[in-house]
Amino acid sequence: MLVLPAIDILDGKCVRLTKGDYNAVRQYSDSPVEVAKDFEKQGAKFLHVVDLDGAKGGSVVNQGVIMDIVEAVDIPVQVGGGIRSFKDSKGYLDAGVSRVIFGTAAISDTNLIRKLVRSFGSDCIFVSLDFRDGKLAIEGWTEDSEQSTTKVLKTLLKMGVKTVVVTDVSRDGTLSGMDLSIFKKVIKFGFNVIAAGGVSSFKDLEVLRDLEFYGAISGKAIYEGRIDLASACGSPLAKRIIPCMDIDNGRVVKGTNFKNLRDAGDAVELAKVYDQMGADELVFLDITATVEQRKTLVELVSQISKNISIPFTVGGGIRSVCDIRDLLNAGADKISLGSIAISDPKIVTEASDEFGSQCIVISLDCKRDGNSWKLFTKGGREKTDLDAVEFASLMEKVDAGELLVNSLDRDGMKNGYDLELLTKISEVVNIPVIASSGAGCREDFLKAFDGGRADGALAASLFHYGEINIRELKRYLSDQKVTIRL
């Protein structure tokens, strides 16, 4: 994920607004050029520059300062604010700006955006969508648009726009943390999303990175030392600790080798606990939906999503792109596909094309067969002739975003993850691999990350019954030099 430090220019100076209020201005430097050069030294790979005077007035004002920035650094610069014409765009792009960003004009003049995308390509023409209290804000955040968000997003897709900068104006400059609901709504339309507004810590960046956002813009958090830019631009992805809730008849259950299920509690209440305990993500698997030939419990998904702030993956009983859309609309962030991906692999490509590969997780139920592993379907009930490692490679080729690797041999046994299986799969794919089945102690998580090369580790009963505390597990892993979000 690209981390872009923000340089907002007002009266030729580098400033930050709070909640888009031009009366709530804090100045950080007299020289935006020096700020840009310093960001480059700290390791920034891209700069986000906004002409605030231009955004408010409706025409380019600080073009001279912006051109000085472009000439002073050797990294790409994207520019927004007051750009309302083909001439403005061409002037910036001809002068070395890498991307121009349209806000108000993208909503009011669709013909212009369509022409720009045709002339310069979607990689150079971005659109800024600024939300205040759930409504689109225009004219430098001073007015609300009368158009619905859904209509605007559909129109942008038709114009060929691929990347949007989404700003939560109500949190911008507040260092209050992010409300992901706005960004999730946009990303589900299939856009590359650069998120802005409320970024307060490295944790916020990691959450966006785990959700595979295209980028994140940070201003005040960098200026005030909340985020170390060098670390944000160059640090490895944090390993993830992921509780899994297996759902049967609306209740959380857990068994051994996918059998002998016992009750583990109310799904909504348990999800809230895991959110508060510091889990990085949550997985919800309706384990009998496929074998009972019914859909996942959409209403339960909606209830859970309203009560947690961490990313939420849902699987079980999914048979179509329509089912995926329903679950994403209900609040899921990612969708786990199992049996359907085996019987109809093209659904993976179709779903990734429509919703983005970051939304599509493939659940692999694997069982050792001599020197290899075979895949099972229908909640581990039916064996196939498919080689698990080869199928994992195929899933990457058809645009899956992540793999959840379950070991049927070790499920509920608490004798450690199948490190050999994890390693074999990690060696043939470049997408994240999540270890599942077999965790019995905190050392098993460490082995999954080190020996098994997993990007995340999932567990159920250890967390459900309080055998391992998530925060204590994270502290242990951090002490062992694992990059983890505390």
KOLMIVO-228445 format. One line per field, with one value per residue (C-alpha): residue number from 1; x, y, z. Coordinates in nm, 4 decimals. Layout:
N
resi NUM ...
xx X ...
yy Y ...
zz Z ...
END
This chain:
486
resi 1 2 3 4 5 6 7 8 9 10 11 12 13 14 15 16 17 18 19 20 21 22 23 24 25 26 27 28 29 30 31 32 33 34 35 36 37 38 39 40 41 42 43 44 45 46 47 48 49 50 51 52 53 54 55 56 57 58 59 60 61 62 63 64 65 66 67 68 69 70 71 72 73 74 75 76 77 78 79 80 81 82 83 84 85 86 87 88 89 90 91 92 93 94 95 96 97 98 99 100 101 102 103 104 105 106 107 108 109 110 111 112 113 114 115 116 117 118 119 120 121 122 123 124 125 126 127 128 129 130 131 132 133 134 135 136 137 138 139 140 141 142 143 144 145 146 147 148 149 150 151 152 153 154 155 156 157 158 159 160 161 162 163 164 165 166 167 168 169 170 171 172 173 174 175 176 177 178 179 180 181 182 183 184 185 186 187 188 189 190 191 192 193 194 195 196 197 198 199 200 201 202 203 204 205 206 207 208 209 210 211 212 213 214 215 216 217 218 219 220 221 222 223 224 225 226 227 228 229 230 231 232 233 234 235 236 237 238 239 240 241 242 243 244 245 246 247 248 249 250 251 252 253 254 255 256 257 258 259 260 261 262 263 264 265 266 267 268 269 270 271 272 273 274 275 276 277 278 279 280 281 282 283 284 285 286 287 288 289 290 291 292 293 294 295 296 297 298 299 300 301 302 303 304 305 306 307 308 309 310 311 312 313 314 315 316 317 318 319 320 321 322 323 324 325 326 327 328 329 330 331 332 333 334 335 336 337 338 339 340 341 342 343 344 345 346 347 348 349 350 351 352 353 354 355 356 357 358 359 360 361 362 363 364 365 366 367 368 369 370 371 372 373 374 375 376 377 378 379 380 381 382 383 384 385 386 387 388 389 390 391 392 393 394 395 396 397 398 399 400 401 402 403 404 405 406 407 408 409 410 411 412 413 414 415 416 417 418 419 420 421 422 423 424 425 426 427 428 429 430 431 432 433 434 435 436 437 438 439 440 441 442 443 444 445 446 447 448 449 450 451 452 453 454 455 456 457 458 459 460 461 462 463 464 465 466 467 468 469 470 471 472 473 474 475 476 477 478 479 480 481 482 483 484 485 486
xx 0.0000 0.1224 0.1548 0.1340 0.2308 0.0052 0.1172 -0.1793 -0.1008 -0.2875 -0.1503 0.1712 0.2295 0.2073 -0.0965 -0.3564 -0.7261 -0.9438 -1.2624 -1.2219 -1.2781 -1.0831 -1.1161 -0.9397 -0.5948 -0.2647 0.0534 0.3464 0.5923 0.6452 0.8010 0.6028 0.9080 1.1274 0.8571 0.8457 1.2233 1.2165 0.9434 1.1541 1.4533 1.2362 1.1524 0.8251 0.7589 0.4852 0.3556 -0.0031 -0.0276 -0.3481 -0.4016 -0.6479 -0.6870 -0.7716 -1.0154 -1.2061 -1.2006 -1.2606 -0.9434 -0.5730 -0.3917 -0.0689 0.0575 0.3967 0.4664 0.3506 0.5818 0.8686 0.7889 0.7860 1.1269 1.2735 1.2033 1.2714 0.9555 0.6118 0.3648 -0.0140 -0.1989 -0.5544 -0.7420 -0.9069 -0.8440 -1.1567 -1.0460 -0.8638 -0.6074 -0.5285 -0.4809 -0.2611 -0.0521 0.0216 0.0871 0.3114 0.5098 0.5856 0.2954 0.2190 -0.1512 -0.4158 -0.7112 -1.0577 -1.3149 -1.6082 -1.5512 -1.5802 -1.9357 -2.0422 -1.8718 -1.8718 -1.7833 -1.4587 -1.3553 -1.4412 -1.2303 -0.9370 -0.9384 -0.9400 -0.6586 -0.4232 -0.5335 -0.6913 -0.3492 -0.3138 -0.6711 -0.7978 -1.1162 -1.1499 -1.4663 -1.5006 -1.7607 -1.8951 -2.1574 -2.2214 -2.2801 -2.0542 -1.8946 -1.7948 -1.6504 -1.3534 -1.5667 -1.7904 -2.1095 -2.2922 -2.3649 -2.7279 -2.6320 -2.6422 -2.3159 -2.4262 -2.5154 -2.1812 -1.9821 -2.1645 -2.1104 -1.7385 -1.7085 -1.8783 -1.6312 -1.3371 -1.2178 -1.0309 -0.8813 -1.0486 -0.9215 -1.1843 -1.1680 -1.3719 -1.3915 -1.5520 -1.2353 -0.9742 -0.7098 -0.8619 -0.6228 -0.9304 -0.8872 -1.0737 -1.4354 -1.3964 -1.7621 -1.7253 -1.4200 -1.5728 -1.8763 -1.6596 -1.4165 -1.7051 -1.7725 -1.4335 -1.2294 -0.8697 -0.9189 -0.6767 -0.8102 -0.7744 -0.9227 -0.8643 -0.5382 -0.3898 -0.1406 0.0560 -0.2253 -0.4671 -0.2278 -0.1902 -0.5672 -0.5923 -0.2939 -0.4475 -0.7646 -0.5447 -0.6338 -0.4415 -0.3079 -0.3483 -0.2909 -0.1594 -0.0917 -0.1269 -0.0244 0.3091 0.3617 0.2974 0.5055 0.2234 0.3476 0.7105 0.7115 1.0228 0.8626 0.5272 0.6836 0.9244 0.8051 0.6921 0.3293 0.2296 0.1380 -0.2282 -0.3999 -0.7451 -1.0142 -1.2496 -1.6151 -1.7655 -2.1414 -2.4065 -2.7728 -2.6671 -2.4396 -2.0594 -1.9461 -1.6198 -1.5317 -1.2484 -1.1731 -1.4891 -1.7016 -1.8411 -1.9460 -2.0018 -2.1452 -1.9044 -2.1405 -2.3390 -2.1818 -2.2444 -2.1248 -1.8152 -1.7304 -1.7476 -1.5125 -1.2572 -1.2712 -1.2006 -0.9238 -0.7160 -0.7837 -0.6620 -0.9467 -1.2423 -1.3548 -1.7165 -1.7765 -2.1294 -1.9998 -2.3225 -2.4591 -2.3070 -2.4014 -2.7528 -2.7751 -2.8781 -2.7353 -2.5114 -2.6946 -2.6983 -2.8846 -2.6315 -2.3496 -2.5158 -2.5523 -2.1885 -2.0563 -2.2441 -2.0730 -1.7073 -1.4458 -1.1956 -1.1983 -1.4539 -1.4395 -1.7517 -1.7884 -2.0213 -2.2996 -2.1907 -2.2920 -2.2977 -2.1675 -2.5084 -2.4527 -2.1157 -2.2733 -2.5401 -2.2816 -2.0583 -2.3615 -2.4458 -2.1102 -1.8549 -1.5125 -1.3975 -1.5697 -1.4337 -1.5073 -1.4584 -1.6566 -1.7799 -1.4236 -1.3466 -1.6585 -1.6612 -1.3224 -1.4431 -1.6543 -1.3275 -1.2343 -1.5857 -1.5973 -1.2495 -1.3339 -1.6498 -1.5442 -1.1631 -0.9333 -0.8766 -1.2320 -1.1878 -1.0392 -1.0151 -1.0641 -0.8713 -0.9707 -0.6662 -0.5889 -0.2577 -0.2529 0.0898 0.3416 0.0773 -0.2499 -0.5938 -0.8750 -1.2099 -1.5431 -1.8703 -1.7121 -1.4504 -1.7029 -1.6209 -1.2794 -1.1667 -0.8752 -0.7352 -0.3850 -0.4061 -0.0774 -0.1514 -0.5004 -0.3572 -0.1420 -0.4453 -0.6426 -0.3757 -0.3884 -0.7660 -0.7198 -0.7919 -0.6587 -0.5763 -0.5671 -0.7016 -0.5292 -0.7152 -0.5643 -0.8343 -0.5743 -0.5083 -0.8383 -0.9081 -0.6105 -0.3927 -0.0722 0.0439 -0.0237 0.0800 0.4012 0.5001 0.1691 0.1929 0.5483 0.4640 0.1771 0.3705 0.6456 0.4137 0.2028 0.2672 -0.0643 -0.1141 -0.1484 -0.3412 -0.2610 -0.5586 -0.6185 -0.3989 -0.2853 -0.2363 0.0043 0.1595 0.4737 0.2595 0.1763 0.5455 0.6275 0.3509 0.4969 0.8617 0.8779 0.5453 0.5881 0.2248 0.0969 -0.1714 -0.2718 -0.6281 -0.7535 -1.0883 -1.1208 -0.7996 -0.9595 -1.3230 -1.2499 -0.9872 -0.6871 -0.4822 -0.5313 -0.4885 -0.3081 -0.0668 -0.0059 0.0778 0.3206 0.4931 0.5223 0.6537 0.9184 1.0169 1.0759 0.7618 0.6143 0.2778 0.0176 -0.0029
yy 0.0000 0.3468 0.5929 0.9520 1.2402 1.5401 1.8945 2.1327 2.4816 2.7937 3.1446 2.9780 2.8055 2.4431 2.4050 2.1586 2.2236 2.0571 1.9015 2.1011 2.4283 2.7174 2.9004 2.6155 2.6376 2.5265 2.6287 2.3874 2.5610 2.8734 2.6567 2.3686 2.2971 2.2289 2.0080 1.8091 1.7659 1.6501 1.3951 1.2590 1.2221 1.0311 0.7745 0.8937 0.7261 0.9704 1.3137 1.4329 1.8102 2.0139 2.3750 2.4754 2.8267 2.6723 2.4220 2.6973 2.9482 2.7130 2.7834 2.7065 2.9498 2.7948 2.6452 2.8180 2.6649 2.3260 2.3385 2.4274 2.1116 1.8979 2.0342 1.9954 1.6241 1.3068 1.1269 1.1444 1.4130 1.4068 1.7369 1.8420 2.1600 2.4015 2.1922 2.2462 2.2373 2.0364 2.3179 2.3052 1.9280 1.9339 2.2153 2.0165 1.6876 1.8516 2.0137 1.6827 1.6192 1.2458 1.2603 1.5282 1.4944 1.6275 1.6954 1.9238 1.9085 1.5296 1.5635 1.8693 1.8056 1.4387 1.5095 1.6721 1.3709 1.1312 1.3344 1.3522 0.9770 0.9150 1.1664 1.0888 0.7508 0.6455 0.6241 1.0029 1.1152 1.0534 1.1721 1.3005 1.2132 1.4106 1.2964 1.5047 1.3458 1.0835 1.3358 1.4293 1.7720 1.9981 2.3464 2.2969 2.1188 2.4267 2.2792 1.9453 1.7791 1.6987 1.3809 1.0421 0.8647 0.5545 0.7557 0.9388 0.6172 0.4438 0.7460 0.7516 0.3852 0.4565 0.7403 0.5020 0.6304 0.3587 0.5329 0.7629 0.9571 0.9234 1.1748 1.1619 1.5393 1.5061 1.3339 1.5058 1.6719 1.5433 1.2508 1.0655 0.7390 0.6196 0.5308 0.2586 0.2519 0.5294 0.3742 0.0258 0.1564 0.2961 0.0062 -0.2359 -0.0682 -0.1942 0.1278 0.1547 0.3588 0.6041 0.6736 1.0039 1.1614 1.0583 0.8678 0.8914 0.6084 0.3358 0.0972 0.2856 0.2399 -0.1302 -0.1823 -0.0214 -0.2204 -0.5476 -0.4602 -0.4026 -0.0387 0.1189 0.3962 0.6146 0.9870 1.1175 1.4768 1.5882 1.2501 1.2813 1.6492 1.5889 1.2738 1.0238 0.8339 0.7804 0.8291 0.6189 0.3225 0.3738 0.3701 0.0853 -0.1438 -0.5017 -0.5999 -0.6872 -1.0489 -1.0936 -1.2727 -1.3842 -1.5464 -1.7705 -1.8131 -2.1324 -2.0778 -2.3495 -2.2499 -1.8960 -1.9970 -2.0153 -2.3773 -2.5692 -2.9351 -3.1676 -3.2546 -3.0562 -3.2968 -3.3273 -2.9638 -2.7891 -2.4475 -2.1547 -1.8600 -1.5846 -1.4688 -1.0952 -1.0779 -1.2861 -1.0682 -0.7571 -0.9183 -1.0012 -0.6465 -0.5114 -0.7672 -0.6436 -0.9067 -0.7904 -0.9472 -1.1766 -1.4739 -1.5936 -1.9354 -2.0735 -2.4301 -2.6124 -2.3706 -2.5505 -2.9054 -2.7875 -2.6012 -2.2693 -1.9185 -1.7702 -1.5942 -1.2431 -1.0809 -1.2166 -1.0820 -0.7397 -0.7473 -0.8397 -0.5771 -0.3022 -0.3933 -0.4237 -0.2027 -0.4671 -0.6302 -0.9081 -1.2122 -1.4206 -1.7628 -2.0595 -2.1395 -1.8847 -1.9907 -1.6767 -1.3250 -1.2093 -1.3873 -1.2127 -0.8755 -0.9342 -1.0184 -0.7228 -0.4956 -0.6468 -0.5314 -0.8011 -0.6767 -0.9998 -1.3123 -1.6634 -1.9053 -2.2787 -2.5453 -2.3086 -2.2096 -2.5767 -2.6525 -2.3181 -2.1370 -1.8671 -1.7199 -1.6095 -1.4020 -1.2641 -1.1621 -1.0111 -0.8119 -0.6724 -0.6212 -0.6243 -0.9176 -0.7795 -0.8959 -1.2568 -1.5192 -1.8854 -2.1386 -2.4604 -2.7662 -2.9900 -3.3451 -3.5253 -3.8016 -3.9662 -3.6982 -3.4484 -3.2966 -3.3362 -3.0843 -3.1548 -2.9812 -2.9325 -2.8466 -3.1220 -3.3956 -3.4854 -3.5664 -3.4461 -3.5515 -3.1979 -3.1344 -2.8572 -2.6894 -2.6878 -2.5525 -2.2745 -2.1668 -2.1736 -1.9522 -1.6847 -1.6983 -1.6422 -1.3335 -1.4531 -1.2063 -1.4384 -1.8058 -1.9546 -2.2915 -2.5379 -2.8717 -3.1353 -3.3584 -3.1003 -2.9211 -2.8957 -3.1221 -2.8430 -3.0081 -2.7181 -2.5914 -2.8033 -2.6118 -2.8286 -2.7580 -2.3862 -2.3700 -2.5608 -2.3238 -2.0094 -2.1114 -2.1188 -1.8053 -1.4361 -1.3580 -1.3708 -1.7125 -1.7561 -2.0549 -2.2408 -2.5567 -2.6944 -2.4081 -2.5277 -2.2772 -1.9407 -2.1039 -2.2548 -1.9049 -1.8143 -2.1261 -2.0490 -1.7037 -1.8081 -2.1678 -2.1728 -1.8286 -1.7450 -1.3874 -1.4476 -1.7155 -1.8182 -1.9987 -2.0726 -2.2736 -2.1326 -1.7896 -1.8933 -2.0683 -1.8234 -2.0554 -1.7819 -1.4076 -1.2221 -0.9205 -1.1420 -1.3483 -1.0345 -0.9151 -1.2538 -1.2449 -0.8884 -0.9962 -1.2669 -0.9963 -1.0728 -0.7620 -0.7472 -0.4807 -0.4246
zz 0.0000 -0.0919 0.1983 0.0747 0.3037 0.2441 0.1663 0.1787 0.0524 0.1684 0.0996 -0.0184 0.3173 0.4319 0.6576 0.7817 0.8247 1.0864 0.9499 0.6289 0.8132 0.6585 0.9894 1.1720 1.0145 1.1602 0.9800 0.9766 0.7448 0.5388 0.2674 0.1158 -0.1000 0.2032 0.3499 0.0262 0.0231 0.3861 0.3133 0.0290 0.2621 0.5086 0.2437 0.0896 -0.2455 -0.3542 -0.2486 -0.2227 -0.2780 -0.2480 -0.3542 -0.0802 -0.2207 -0.5549 -0.4049 -0.2272 -0.5106 -0.7990 -0.9995 -0.9736 -0.7396 -0.6104 -0.9357 -0.9005 -0.5590 -0.6797 -0.9804 -0.7469 -0.5480 -0.8623 -0.9649 -0.6144 -0.5633 -0.7578 -0.6508 -0.8182 -0.7140 -0.7400 -0.7274 -0.6482 -0.5691 -0.8117 -1.1216 -1.3318 -1.6965 -1.9601 -1.9833 -1.6104 -1.6255 -1.9336 -1.7863 -1.4726 -1.6521 -1.9138 -1.6328 -1.4622 -1.2251 -1.2268 -1.1439 -1.1291 -0.8964 -0.9688 -0.7012 -0.7781 -1.1548 -1.1520 -1.0249 -1.2217 -1.5583 -1.6511 -2.0135 -1.9024 -1.6955 -1.9748 -2.2185 -1.9749 -1.9131 -2.2890 -2.3453 -2.0560 -1.9211 -1.5930 -1.4267 -1.4519 -1.3793 -1.0263 -0.8593 -0.5041 -0.3134 0.0073 0.2595 0.5454 0.7721 0.5055 0.2248 -0.0648 -0.0091 -0.3002 -0.3620 -0.1323 0.1280 0.1664 0.0124 -0.0019 -0.3351 -0.4126 -0.6009 -0.4282 -0.3623 -0.5513 -0.8606 -0.8544 -0.8174 -1.1011 -1.3233 -1.2485 -1.3452 -1.6774 -1.7404 -1.6971 -1.3595 -1.1702 -0.8664 -0.6153 -0.3157 -0.0425 0.2431 0.5617 0.6132 0.9563 1.0820 0.8672 1.0832 1.4080 1.4785 1.5984 1.4073 1.1009 1.0376 0.7767 0.6721 0.4157 0.2531 0.2482 0.0619 -0.2166 -0.2449 -0.2970 -0.6316 -0.7505 -0.7324 -0.6206 -0.3033 -0.1435 0.2053 0.3921 0.7003 1.0615 1.0212 1.3694 1.4072 1.2372 1.3331 1.1079 0.8174 0.8916 0.8946 0.5510 0.4303 0.5498 0.3587 0.0519 -0.0009 -0.2870 -0.0655 0.2420 0.2851 0.6146 0.7108 1.0703 1.2134 1.0321 1.1131 1.4822 1.5149 1.5573 1.2504 1.1568 0.7809 0.7221 0.9007 0.7313 0.3847 0.4355 0.7124 0.6456 0.6795 1.0332 1.0973 1.1838 1.4704 1.3577 1.5718 1.3757 1.4609 1.3157 1.3038 1.3251 1.3598 1.4461 1.7367 1.7604 1.7809 1.7823 1.7376 1.6389 1.2755 1.1850 1.3995 1.7557 1.7720 2.1055 2.1778 2.2302 2.2660 2.1022 1.7755 1.8139 2.1740 2.1012 1.8011 2.0202 2.2720 2.0046 1.8710 2.2197 2.2818 1.9887 1.7231 1.3824 1.1891 1.2421 1.0337 1.0313 0.8712 0.8433 0.8459 0.7579 0.4973 0.1981 0.2997 0.3918 0.0596 0.2083 0.2108 0.4776 0.7607 0.6133 0.9020 1.1538 0.9374 0.9453 1.3244 1.3747 1.1326 1.3168 1.6435 1.5407 1.3761 1.2619 0.9154 0.8888 0.6561 0.5894 0.4280 0.3932 0.1487 -0.1115 -0.4612 -0.6756 -0.7283 -0.6084 -0.2747 -0.2448 -0.3149 -0.0487 0.2159 0.1307 0.1445 0.4834 0.6177 0.5357 0.4240 0.2615 0.1364 0.1855 -0.0986 -0.0505 -0.2333 -0.5036 -0.5970 -0.6611 -0.8655 -1.0502 -1.0420 -1.2797 -0.9978 -0.8358 -1.1391 -1.1755 -0.8092 -0.8159 -1.1273 -0.9688 -0.6070 -0.6126 -0.5360 -0.1848 -0.1038 -0.2167 0.0171 -0.0837 0.1947 0.1300 0.3357 0.3017 0.4177 0.3800 0.1188 0.1170 0.0208 -0.0915 0.0271 -0.1277 -0.1166 0.0475 -0.0065 0.1830 0.5165 0.4934 0.4169 0.0547 -0.0904 -0.4326 -0.6514 -0.6539 -0.5226 -0.2630 -0.3538 -0.7258 -0.6616 -0.4434 -0.7368 -0.9671 -0.7286 -0.7466 -1.1270 -1.1298 -0.9063 -0.5526 -0.2964 -0.0075 0.0940 0.4172 0.4622 0.6851 0.7877 0.8372 1.0029 1.2743 1.3224 1.6968 1.7830 1.9318 1.8115 1.5949 1.2437 0.9458 0.8768 0.5812 0.4064 0.4795 0.3481 0.0283 -0.0502 0.0463 -0.1945 -0.4978 -0.4387 -0.3806 -0.2114 0.1674 0.3303 0.6560 0.8768 1.0226 1.2289 1.5047 1.7265 2.0840 2.2389 2.1645 2.0216 1.7457 1.6220 1.6177 1.4168 1.1669 1.1029 1.0961 0.9695 0.7887 0.6338 0.7074 0.6914 0.9515 1.1992 1.2728 1.5813 1.7410 2.0644 2.2135 2.2036 2.2589 2.5891 2.7158 2.6882 2.5184 2.5601 2.2315 2.3813 2.5746 2.2595 2.0651 2.3308 2.3227 1.9434 1.9540 2.2056 1.9576 1.6919 1.4933 1.3289 1.4990 1.5655 1.9443
END
